[in-house]
Amino acid sequence: MTKDSEHPFFRPLWRRIALVAFCLVWAGIEFAMDSPTWGMIMLGFSAYAAWQYLFSYAPPPVDADKKE
């Protein structure tokens, strides 16, 4: 069983960066719309995503049986 962060969808770096950027933009929108509680929640999501997908990310191993 693999962790969600090891899903093959997240292998390309640009997808992981886009995910973190999306969360940061969403946090900015929440602050701009005068919703500081949701802004802080999204900053928390952003920090978690940055840690999980950028700093501590290790690509999952390629299975030998899936090679062609």
Secondary structure, 3 states (H helix, E strand, C coil): CCCHHHCHHHCCHHHHHHHHHHHHHHHHHHHHCCCHHHHHHHHHHHHHHHHHHHHCCCCCCCCHHHCC
